[in-house]
Amino acid sequence: MVESMIEIEVVYAAVDRQVLRSASVAQGMTVRAAVLASGIGAEFPELNLSECPLGIFGKVVADPDARVIQPGDRIEIYRPLLADPKEVRRLRAAKAAEAKAKNL
């Protein structure tokens, strides 16, 4: 029996480059299984695809090992943040306040 295949896209943005890869995968695959089957791991060997967070069209998938993909899904691989944006803003505001106090 022939498995029914569907088309998806897998996206990853590293610091230095971005890759969008189209893939045909078996219908009924989970999000994580589809990412592994796409072959994108060969281009980014530093990624641990079995643990990294995944999303579909900008929304994080809570359980990528259970969520079944749909035709046309764009699966996004998320990398960890290097710095917490809230902490960066807090430090910038503190530095600006300090500079303003020195000028008074």
C-alpha positions as CSV (number, residue, x, y, z in Angstrom):
1,M,0.0,0.0,0.0
2,V,1.4,3.4,-1.0
3,E,1.5,6.1,1.8
4,S,-0.2,9.4,1.1
5,M,2.4,12.2,1.0
6,I,1.8,15.8,1.8
7,E,3.9,19.0,1.2
8,I,5.2,21.0,4.1
9,E,8.0,23.6,4.7
10,V,10.6,23.6,7.4
11,V,12.3,26.8,8.4
12,Y,15.3,27.6,10.5
13,A,17.2,30.8,11.0
14,A,20.7,30.5,12.3
15,V,22.7,33.6,13.3
16,D,24.5,33.7,9.9
17,R,21.9,32.2,7.5
18,Q,18.3,31.1,7.0
19,V,17.0,28.0,5.3
20,L,13.5,27.3,4.1
21,R,13.2,23.7,2.9
22,S,10.1,22.1,1.1
23,A,9.6,18.5,1.9
24,S,7.2,15.7,1.0
25,V,6.4,13.6,4.1
26,A,3.9,10.9,5.0
27,Q,0.5,12.0,6.0
28,G,-0.1,11.5,9.7
29,M,3.4,12.3,10.8
30,T,4.0,14.4,13.9
31,V,5.6,17.8,13.8
32,R,8.9,16.5,15.3
33,A,8.9,13.5,13.0
34,A,8.4,15.7,9.9
35,V,11.3,18.0,10.9
36,L,13.5,14.9,11.3
37,A,12.4,13.5,8.0
38,S,12.9,16.8,6.1
39,G,16.7,16.4,6.3
40,I,17.3,19.9,7.6
41,G,19.4,18.4,10.5
42,A,22.2,17.6,7.9
43,E,22.6,21.4,7.2
44,F,22.6,22.3,10.9
45,P,24.4,19.5,12.8
46,E,24.6,21.7,15.9
47,L,20.8,21.5,16.3
48,N,19.3,18.9,18.7
49,L,16.1,18.4,16.7
50,S,14.8,15.9,19.2
51,E,14.5,18.6,21.9
52,C,14.4,22.0,20.3
53,P,11.1,24.0,20.4
54,L,9.0,23.9,17.2
55,G,6.1,26.0,15.9
56,I,3.7,26.3,13.0
57,F,3.2,29.6,11.3
58,G,4.6,31.6,14.3
59,K,2.8,29.7,17.1
60,V,4.7,27.4,19.4
61,V,3.5,23.8,19.3
62,A,3.0,22.6,22.9
63,D,3.6,18.9,22.1
64,P,5.4,18.5,18.8
65,D,5.7,14.8,19.4
66,A,1.9,14.4,19.4
67,R,0.6,17.2,17.0
68,V,0.0,15.8,13.5
69,I,1.0,18.0,10.6
70,Q,-1.4,19.3,7.9
71,P,-0.7,19.8,4.2
72,G,1.0,23.2,3.7
73,D,2.2,23.6,7.3
74,R,5.3,25.8,7.7
75,I,7.2,24.3,10.7
76,E,9.6,26.6,12.4
77,I,12.6,25.5,14.4
78,Y,13.3,27.9,17.3
79,R,16.7,28.5,18.8
80,P,17.3,29.7,22.3
81,L,17.6,33.4,22.9
82,L,21.1,34.7,23.6
83,A,19.7,37.4,26.0
84,D,16.3,37.9,27.6
85,P,14.8,40.9,25.8
86,K,13.2,42.2,29.0
87,E,16.6,42.1,30.8
88,V,18.3,44.0,27.8
89,R,15.6,46.7,28.0
90,R,16.0,47.0,31.7
91,L,19.8,47.4,31.5
92,R,19.4,50.0,28.7
93,A,17.0,52.0,30.7
94,A,19.2,51.9,33.8
95,K,22.2,53.0,31.7
96,A,20.2,55.9,30.2
97,A,19.0,57.0,33.7
98,E,22.6,56.9,35.0
99,A,23.8,59.0,32.1
100,K,21.0,61.5,32.7
101,A,21.9,61.7,36.4
102,K,25.6,62.5,35.5
103,N,24.6,65.3,33.2
104,L,22.5,67.1,35.9
